[in-house]
Amino acid sequence: MINTPLRKPPTGWNTWNTRSMLSHVLMPEQFAIHLGIKSYHSGECLREVVVTTKKEAARVKPGPHAYDGSFTSLEVEWDGVQIRVETATKDNHWFAVVTPLNNQLKTACLTIEVGVLWGAEGSTRRTGDTLMVKNTQSSVAVATSATLREEPVTEILGPYLMVPLDGLVCIATDKQQLPQTEAIVNSVKNSYLAARKHGDAKTQELYDAMQICLAWDTIYDPFMQRVISPVNRRWNCQHGGWVLFDWDTYFAAWMAGMENKDLAYANAIAITELVTDRGFIPCMTRANGLTTEDRSQPPVGAITIKALCDMFHETILAETLFDILLGWNRWWSQNRDWDGYLCWGSNPYEPNVGHILETVVCNTRFASMLESGLDNSPMYKEVAYDKERNLMALADVGLMSFYVADCKALIELAKQIGRHDVIEELQERCAKYAENLQNLWCEETGLFLNKRMDNGAFEHRLSPTFFYPLLAGVPTSEQAERMINEHFFNPDEFWGEWILPSIARNDPMYPEQNYWRGRIWAPQNFLVYLGLRNYDLPEARKALVKKSEALLLKEWRAHGHVHENYNGDTGDGCGSEKDNSDPFYHWGGLLALVSIMENEYKA
């Protein structure tokens, strides 16, 4: 791990436990209070809650969540039971108000458990109407205002309280203030909401969608003892505790930077310190030890770190991470270069845990597609793979653009932190790949196109990645105007009520609307927006901002969802038959960030 004072240890009550949004944990003690529901319709207990669209699971509508856990709110519907749970902290005590929102034939119950998480020292017990959790240094007592219902509940293994949901239920770790719990929660709630005012009502909604999703997705990582924001809790629960993806986590840092520097820095450091021995940031790392040591993912680290340094008018984050980012930059040119062009790839390695990604997928075309981040994009469907070079036989416009932008960001950071010894090296690579990216311009098409390395032919399956040269600042003004006028605003390709589809609308695979085959992804909108800022293209920029806002708010207003991806025809996130759009995936918030950055730019 990177040893840096920028890493702040978590303290206080918060939803640190990835297993459930109804679990509140006190750090550093690792004492937990878990809330759940006992239903008499099914006779079962709901003990873990995450946002999902699975029919048998609880439906969750996340509400406000202060980054520091001082206030949280959400609604849960499960097995005919509906409740609202609001929590607050005051003077290191935790308070909760649970409000039933409907009635059942036989009234359901709220379950209250306590525990000590992640192997920490401590014990729990019940004494009468109080739950106690303690270690040798401290203790927490949990009491409720409601009348207890004594009933064995086999799903719960430790001490618990159970109370009927026939009225307001108050819970507190301070028994003396238990009668004031509702007033305390409302006071903290009102103060928190009053303090987070961002422009007009729509701007506030956009901030809320981005921040609320990111706050609920932020957890404590007991493996490496740090705070991180994985893409969502469902992924974590299915994959051993947490999963960190390369570009997803850098984007999480960028979004957190709008309101919380500590969380922004924590995520930037967390993903960067996962650098492999080969010198690159891996595509994916899981808590169970699986790291994709064969491949990386889009290099957005340096542009993110530069953005954060600009936000906070300091360079300490760049000073901390620069050498790793520089090594990653070198790795691309050393391992993904084919005759001066960059191609996605996958290098074989000895498996660590025996996962299929290590034993079967590695050093294949599919693995190199995964490195692109566009897992099943039609762009790569017919492309050959060279097992000797460990590369897909395709000069990739998106990767070339990322790389030039990465070089430029590192050059600026090097100047700011006094690393003049590497500037010339970076400038040489930047110039080399910028020149070769320009060679991918197709005058006939009016767009930069991927080129087959095995036969020299341009590939004409069109993706928003073909706008990424704007991010690198490579196109001339005339080229940029053609790209936008002939393709961005072309209704047969990318223009429409909802934009930008991940493959052109006239592509044979667009109707599938399956993942990167036609669905709309927030990071592509965000990256194209960053590129548009480099050019005088006001109409395209305005359109992308407005349509990104509308896309996010559609599902946010209806369900409180921030989706992994959206339907290119309807703008819906939910309703995918293939269940491949997670409903609470934080990079969907980049659709809000586009608007927030635009408003700040105008100001």
C-alpha positions in Angstrom: 0.0 0.0 0.0 1.0 3.6 -0.6 2.1 5.1 2.6 0.7 8.7 2.5 -0.8 11.1 5.0 -3.5 11.7 2.3 -5.2 8.4 3.4 -7.6 9.2 6.2 -8.7 6.3 8.4 -12.5 6.0 8.7 -14.1 7.1 11.9 -17.7 7.3 13.3 -20.9 5.7 12.3 -21.6 5.0 8.6 -22.8 2.4 6.1 -19.3 0.9 5.9 -20.5 -2.7 5.6 -20.9 -3.6 1.9 -23.3 -6.5 2.7 -26.3 -4.3 3.5 -27.5 -0.7 3.2 -29.3 -1.3 6.6 -26.1 -2.0 8.4 -24.4 0.8 10.2 -20.9 0.4 11.6 -18.9 2.4 14.1 -15.2 2.8 13.2 -12.6 2.1 14.2 -14.3 -0.3 16.7 -16.0 -2.2 13.9 -19.2 -2.5 16.0 -22.3 -3.0 13.8 -26.1 -2.5 14.1 -28.0 -4.4 11.5 -31.7 -3.7 10.7 -34.0 -6.2 8.9 -37.6 -7.3 8.4 -39.5 -10.3 9.6 -42.4 -11.0 7.3 -45.3 -13.3 8.2 -46.4 -13.6 4.6 -43.4 -15.7 3.7 -42.2 -16.4 7.3 -38.7 -15.2 6.3 -36.3 -12.5 7.4 -34.7 -9.9 5.2 -31.3 -9.3 6.7 -29.2 -7.8 3.9 -30.3 -5.1 1.5 -28.7 -3.8 -1.7 -30.1 -2.1 -4.8 -31.0 -4.7 -7.4 -33.7 -5.3 -10.0 -34.0 -9.0 -9.2 -37.7 -9.8 -8.6 -37.3 -11.8 -5.5 -35.1 -9.2 -3.8 -36.1 -6.1 -1.8 -36.8 -3.0 -3.8 -34.8 -0.1 -2.5 -35.2 3.6 -3.2 -32.0 5.2 -1.8 -32.4 8.7 -0.3 -30.0 11.3 1.0 -26.7 10.0 2.4 -24.1 12.3 3.9 -20.7 11.2 3.0 -19.7 11.2 6.7 -22.8 9.1 7.6 -24.3 11.9 9.7 -27.6 11.4 7.9 -29.0 8.6 5.7 -32.4 7.8 4.4 -33.9 5.1 2.2 -37.1 3.2 1.6 -37.4 -0.6 1.4 -40.2 -2.7 0.0 -40.1 -6.5 0.5 -42.6 -9.3 0.7 -45.5 -6.9 1.1 -43.7 -4.7 3.7 -42.8 -1.1 3.1 -40.6 1.0 5.5 -38.6 4.2 5.5 -35.4 4.2 7.5 -33.7 7.4 8.5 -30.6 7.6 10.6 -28.5 10.4 12.2 -25.4 10.7 14.3 -24.8 13.1 17.2 -21.9 13.3 19.6 -20.7 9.9 18.4 -24.1 8.3 19.1 -26.4 6.7 16.4 -30.1 7.3 16.1 -32.7 5.8 13.8 -36.3 6.3 13.0 -38.1 3.5 11.1 -41.5 4.4 9.7 -43.9 1.7 8.4 -45.5 2.8 5.1 -48.2 0.2 4.8 -50.1 -2.4 6.8 -50.0 -6.2 6.6 -52.6 -8.8 7.7 -50.2 -9.9 10.4 -48.0 -7.0 11.2 -44.4 -7.5 10.2 -41.5 -6.9 12.6 -38.3 -4.9 12.5 -35.3 -6.9 13.5 -32.3 -5.3 15.3 -29.0 -7.1 15.5 -25.6 -6.2 16.8 -22.2 -7.6 15.8 -18.5 -7.2 15.6 -17.3 -7.2 12.0 -14.3 -8.3 10.1 -12.7 -10.4 12.8 -12.2 -7.5 15.2 -12.0 -8.0 19.0 -15.3 -7.8 20.8 -18.4 -9.5 22.0 -22.2 -9.1 22.0 -25.1 -9.9 24.3 -28.7 -9.1 25.1 -29.7 -7.9 28.5 -33.5 -7.4 28.8 -34.5 -4.8 26.3 -31.0 -3.7 25.4 -28.3 -5.1 23.0 -24.7 -4.6 24.0 -21.6 -4.8 21.9 -18.2 -4.1 23.4 -14.4 -4.7 23.4 -11.8 -4.0 26.1 -11.8 -0.3 25.3 -15.4 0.7 24.5 -19.0 -0.4 24.4 -22.2 0.5 22.7 -25.7 -0.2 24.0 -28.7 -0.3 21.6 -32.2 0.3 22.8 -35.6 0.9 21.1 -38.7 2.8 22.0 -41.1 0.0 20.7 -42.6 -2.9 22.6 -40.6 -6.0 22.0 -42.1 -9.2 20.4 -40.4 -12.3 21.8 -40.1 -14.9 19.1 -37.4 -17.3 17.9 -36.0 -16.3 14.6 -33.7 -19.0 13.2 -32.1 -16.9 10.5 -30.5 -14.7 13.2 -27.6 -16.3 15.0 -26.6 -13.7 17.5 -28.4 -11.3 19.9 -31.4 -9.5 18.5 -34.5 -7.4 19.3 -37.7 -7.7 17.4 -40.5 -5.1 17.4 -43.8 -4.9 15.5 -43.9 -2.4 12.6 -47.3 -1.1 13.8 -46.0 2.5 14.4 -42.9 4.6 14.5 -39.9 2.8 15.8 -37.0 4.7 17.3 -33.6 3.2 18.0 -30.6 4.8 19.8 -27.2 4.1 21.2 -27.9 6.7 23.9 -30.8 5.4 26.1 -31.2 8.8 27.9 -31.9 10.5 24.5 -34.1 7.7 23.2 -37.2 9.8 23.7 -35.7 12.6 21.6 -34.7 10.3 18.7 -37.2 11.5 16.2 -36.4 15.2 17.0 -32.7 14.5 16.7 -33.0 12.7 13.4 -35.2 15.5 12.0 -32.9 18.2 13.2 -29.8 16.6 11.6 -31.8 15.9 8.4 -32.9 19.5 8.1 -29.5 20.9 8.7 -27.9 18.5 6.2 -30.4 19.2 3.5 -30.2 22.9 4.0 -26.4 22.9 3.7 -26.4 21.1 0.4 -27.8 23.7 -2.0 -26.6 23.7 -5.5 -28.3 26.1 -7.9 -31.8 25.6 -9.2 -34.0 22.6 -8.6 -32.7 20.6 -11.6 -29.1 21.2 -10.7 -29.8 20.0 -7.2 -31.3 16.8 -8.5 -28.3 16.2 -10.6 -25.9 16.7 -7.7 -28.1 14.5 -5.5 -28.2 11.6 -8.0 -24.4 11.6 -8.4 -23.6 12.1 -4.7 -26.2 9.8 -3.3 -25.2 6.9 -5.5 -21.5 7.4 -4.7 -22.1 7.8 -1.0 -24.2 4.6 -0.7 -21.6 2.7 -2.8 -18.7 3.8 -0.5 -17.6 1.2 1.9 -14.8 0.1 4.2 -12.3 -2.4 2.9 -11.2 -4.6 5.8 -8.6 -6.4 3.6 -6.5 -3.3 3.1 -8.0 -1.1 5.8 -9.1 1.8 3.6 -12.2 3.6 2.3 -13.2 2.8 -1.3 -16.1 3.3 -3.7 -16.5 0.2 -5.8 -19.1 0.3 -8.5 -21.9 -1.1 -6.3 -22.6 -3.4 -3.4 -24.2 -6.2 -5.4 -20.9 -6.7 -7.3 -19.0 -6.7 -4.0 -21.3 -9.3 -2.4 -21.0 -11.6 -5.4 -17.2 -11.3 -5.7 -15.6 -11.8 -2.3 -16.0 -8.4 -0.6 -15.2 -5.8 -3.3 -14.3 -5.3 -6.9 -12.3 -2.3 -8.2 -12.2 -1.6 -11.9 -9.6 0.7 -13.3 -11.5 3.5 -15.1 -14.6 3.2 -13.0 -12.7 4.0 -9.8 -10.8 7.0 -11.4 -14.2 8.3 -12.4 -15.5 7.8 -8.9 -12.6 9.9 -7.6 -13.5 12.6 -10.2 -17.1 12.7 -9.1 -16.3 12.7 -5.4 -14.0 15.7 -6.0 -17.1 17.8 -6.5 -17.9 17.7 -2.8 -15.4 15.5 -0.9 -11.7 15.8 -1.3 -10.8 13.1 1.1 -13.0 10.5 -0.7 -11.7 11.7 -4.1 -8.1 11.2 -3.0 -8.9 7.9 -1.3 -10.3 6.4 -4.5 -7.5 7.8 -6.7 -4.9 6.3 -4.3 -6.8 3.0 -3.9 -6.9 2.2 -7.6 -3.4 3.4 -8.4 -1.8 1.4 -5.6 -3.1 -1.8 -7.2 -0.4 -1.4 -9.8 0.9 -4.8 -10.9 4.6 -5.8 -10.8 4.6 -5.3 -14.6 3.8 -1.7 -14.1 0.2 -1.2 -15.1 -3.1 -0.6 -13.3 -5.1 -3.8 -13.8 -8.5 -4.0 -15.4 -10.0 -5.5 -12.3 -8.9 -6.5 -8.8 -11.1 -8.4 -6.3 -10.7 -8.8 -2.6 -10.3 -12.6 -3.0 -6.9 -12.1 -4.7 -8.0 -12.2 -8.4 -6.1 -9.5 -10.3 -6.2 -9.4 -14.1 -2.4 -9.3 -14.6 -2.8 -9.9 -18.3 -4.5 -6.6 -19.1 -5.2 -3.0 -18.1 -8.1 -0.8 -18.9 -8.5 2.7 -20.5 -5.7 5.0 -19.1 -7.7 7.8 -17.6 -5.6 8.0 -14.4 -3.4 11.0 -15.3 -6.3 13.1 -16.6 -8.2 12.4 -13.4 -5.3 13.3 -11.1 -4.7 16.5 -13.1 -8.4 17.4 -12.7 -8.3 16.8 -9.0 -5.1 18.8 -8.6 -6.8 21.7 -10.5 -9.9 21.4 -8.4 -8.1 21.7 -5.1 -5.2 24.0 -6.2 -2.5 21.6 -4.9 -0.2 19.0 -6.3 0.3 16.6 -3.4 -1.8 13.9 -5.0 0.3 14.2 -8.2 3.5 14.0 -6.2 2.2 10.8 -4.5 1.1 9.0 -7.6 3.2 10.4 -10.4 5.8 7.7 -10.6 3.2 4.9 -10.9 1.3 6.8 -13.5 4.5 7.4 -15.4 5.4 3.7 -15.3 1.9 2.9 -16.6 2.4 5.3 -19.4 5.6 3.6 -20.4 4.0 0.2 -20.1 1.5 1.0 -22.9 4.2 2.0 -25.4 6.3 -1.1 -24.4 3.5 -3.6 -24.5 0.7 -2.4 -26.7 2.6 -0.9 -29.7 2.3 -2.4 -33.1 4.4 -0.5 -35.7 3.7 2.8 -34.0 0.0 2.2 -33.3 -1.6 1.1 -30.0 -3.7 -2.0 -29.9 -5.6 -3.6 -27.0 -4.1 -6.8 -25.8 -3.6 -9.5 -23.1 -0.4 -10.9 -21.9 -0.3 -14.5 -20.5 0.7 -15.0 -16.8 0.7 -17.7 -14.2 -2.7 -17.9 -12.5 -3.1 -16.8 -8.9 -6.5 -18.2 -8.0 -7.3 -20.4 -11.0 -10.2 -18.3 -12.2 -11.4 -18.7 -15.8 -10.2 -15.2 -16.6 -6.7 -16.4 -15.8 -6.8 -19.9 -17.3 -9.1 -19.6 -20.4 -9.8 -16.0 -21.3 -6.2 -14.8 -21.0 -4.3 -14.0 -24.2 -7.4 -14.0 -26.4 -9.3 -11.5 -28.5 -12.0 -11.5 -25.8 -9.5 -10.6 -23.1 -8.2 -7.7 -25.2 -11.8 -6.6 -25.7 -12.1 -6.6 -21.9 -9.0 -4.4 -21.7 -10.8 -1.8 -23.9 -13.6 -1.6 -21.3 -16.1 -2.1 -24.1 -16.6 -5.8 -23.4 -18.8 -6.9 -26.3 -18.5 -4.0 -28.7 -19.3 -4.9 -32.4 -16.1 -2.9 -33.3 -14.0 -5.9 -32.3 -16.3 -8.8 -33.5 -14.4 -9.6 -36.8 -10.9 -8.6 -35.8 -8.1 -11.1 -35.7 -5.9 -11.6 -32.6 -2.1 -12.1 -32.7 -1.1 -14.5 -29.9 2.6 -13.9 -30.5 2.3 -10.2 -30.1 -0.5 -10.6 -27.5 -2.4 -7.9 -29.3 -5.7 -7.5 -31.2 -4.8 -6.7 -34.8 -6.5 -3.3 -34.7 -5.0 0.2 -34.3 -7.6 1.6 -31.9 -8.6 5.2 -32.2 -9.9 5.2 -28.6 -6.7 3.8 -27.1 -4.5 6.1 -29.2 -6.6 9.1 -28.0 -6.5 8.1 -24.3 -2.7 7.7 -24.6 -2.0 11.1 -26.1 -4.3 12.7 -23.5 -2.5 10.7 -20.8 0.9 12.0 -22.1 -0.3 15.6 -22.1 -1.7 15.3 -18.6 1.6 13.8 -17.3 3.6 16.6 -19.0 1.5 19.2 -17.2 1.8 17.4 -13.9 5.6 17.0 -14.4 5.9 20.7 -14.9 3.8 21.5 -11.7 5.8 19.1 -9.4 9.2 19.8 -10.9 9.8 16.5 -12.7 11.5 18.1 -15.6 13.7 15.0 -16.1 10.8 13.1 -17.8 9.2 15.8 -19.8 11.2 15.3 -23.0 10.5 11.6 -22.9 6.8 12.2 -22.6 6.8 14.8 -25.3 8.4 12.4 -27.7 5.8 9.7 -27.1 3.0 12.2 -27.2 4.2 13.5 -30.6 4.7 10.0 -32.0 1.3 8.7 -31.2 -0.5 12.0 -32.0 1.0 11.8 -35.5 0.0 8.2 -35.9 -3.5 9.0 -34.6 -3.8 11.6 -37.2 -2.9 8.9 -39.8 -6.1 7.2 -38.8 -8.2 10.0 -40.2 -10.4 8.9 -43.1 -11.0 11.8 -45.4 -13.8 10.0 -47.2 -15.7 9.2 -44.0 -14.8 12.5 -42.2 -13.9 10.6 -39.0 -11.0 8.9 -37.3 -11.3 5.1 -37.9 -9.8 2.0 -36.4 -7.4 0.3 -38.8 -6.7 -3.4 -39.2 -3.1 -4.2 -38.7 -3.3 -7.5 -40.6 -4.5 -5.9 -43.9 -4.3 -2.1 -43.5 -8.1 -1.6 -44.0 -10.2 0.9 -42.1 -13.0 -0.6 -39.9 -16.3 1.2 -40.4 -18.3 0.0 -37.4 -18.7 3.4 -35.7 -18.5 4.0 -32.0 -18.3 7.2 -29.8 -14.7 6.3 -29.3 -14.1 7.8 -32.7 -14.8 11.2 -31.1 -12.1 10.6 -28.5 -9.4 12.3 -30.6 -11.1 15.5 -29.5 -10.0 14.6 -25.9 -6.5 14.3 -27.2 -6.7 17.6 -29.0 -5.4 15.9 -32.2 -8.0 16.9 -34.9 -7.8 20.2 -36.8 -10.7 22.5 -36.4 -11.9 21.5 -39.8 -11.7 17.8 -38.9 -13.6 18.4 -35.7 -16.4 20.2 -37.4 -16.8 17.3 -39.9 -16.8 14.8 -37.1 -19.6 16.6 -35.4 -21.7 17.7 -38.4 -21.5 14.5 -40.3 -21.6 12.0 -37.4 -22.5 13.4 -34.0 -25.6 15.1 -35.4 -26.4 12.3 -37.9 -29.6 10.5 -36.8 -28.6 7.4 -38.7 -25.5 7.1 -36.4 -25.4 8.9 -33.1 -28.0 11.6 -32.9 -31.5 11.0 -31.5 -33.7 11.7 -28.5 -31.2 9.8 -26.3 -27.4 9.9 -26.9 -24.7 8.7 -27.4 -25.4 5.0 -28.3 -22.3 2.8 -27.9 -22.5 1.7 -31.5 -24.0 3.6 -34.5 -27.8 3.2 -34.8 -27.4 1.8 -38.4 -25.0 -0.9 -37.2 -26.6 -4.4 -37.6 -26.0 -5.1 -33.9 -27.5 -1.9 -32.6 -31.0 -3.5 -32.2 -29.7 -6.0 -29.7 -29.4 -3.2 -27.1 -27.1 -5.6 -25.2 -24.4 -3.9 -23.1 -22.0 -2.2 -25.5 -24.2 -3.1 -28.5 -26.2 0.1 -28.7 -26.9 1.0 -25.1 -25.8 4.4 -23.8 -22.9 4.6 -21.3 -22.2 7.6 -19.1 -18.4 7.4 -19.4 -18.6 7.8 -23.2 -20.8 10.9 -22.9 -18.4 12.2 -20.3 -15.3 11.6 -22.4 -16.8 13.1 -25.5 -17.9 16.1 -23.5 -14.3 16.6 -22.3 -13.2 16.5 -25.9 -15.8 19.0 -27.0 -14.4 21.5 -24.4 -11.2 21.6 -26.4 -12.9 22.9 -29.5 -15.3 25.7 -30.5 -18.3 23.4 -31.0 -21.0 25.1 -28.8 -24.1 23.4 -30.3 -22.8 19.9 -29.9 -21.6 20.6 -26.4 -24.9 22.2 -25.4 -26.8 19.2 -26.9 -24.7 16.6 -25.1 -25.1 18.4 -21.8 -28.9 18.7 -22.1 -29.4 15.1 -23.3 -27.1 13.7 -20.6 -29.2 15.5 -18.0 -32.4 14.2 -19.3 -31.1 10.6 -19.5 -30.0 10.5 -15.9 -33.1 12.3 -14.5 -35.5 10.0 -16.3 -34.7 6.9 -14.1 -33.6 9.0 -11.1 -37.0 10.6 -10.8 -38.9 7.4 -11.5 -37.0 4.9 -9.3 -34.0 6.6 -7.6 -31.8 4.7 -9.9 -28.4 5.6 -11.4 -27.8 3.0 -14.1 -24.7 1.3 -15.5 -26.1 1.9 -19.0 -29.4 3.0 -20.7 -31.4 1.9 -23.7 -30.4 3.8 -26.8 -34.0 4.0 -28.1 -36.1 4.6 -24.9 -33.6 6.0 -22.4 -34.7 3.3 -19.9 -32.2 1.8 -17.6 -34.6 -0.8 -16.2 -36.4 -3.4 -18.1 -33.5 -5.1 -19.9 -34.4 -8.7 -20.5 -30.7 -9.6 -20.2 -30.4 -7.9 -16.8 -27.2 -6.2 -17.8 -27.7 -2.7 -16.5 -27.1 -2.5 -12.8 -29.5 0.1 -11.3 -27.1 1.7 -8.8 -23.7 1.9 -10.5 -21.9 5.1 -9.7 -20.4 6.0 -13.0 -23.9 6.7 -14.3 -23.4 9.9 -12.2 -21.0 11.1 -14.9 -24.1 12.2 -16.8 -24.7 14.7 -14.0 -21.0 15.6 -13.9 -21.2 16.7 -17.5 -23.9 19.3 -16.5 -22.2 20.3 -13.3 -18.9 21.0 -15.1 -20.6 22.9 -17.8 -22.4 25.2 -15.3 -19.2 25.8 -13.4 -17.4 26.5 -16.7 -20.0 29.1 -17.6 -19.7 30.7 -14.2 
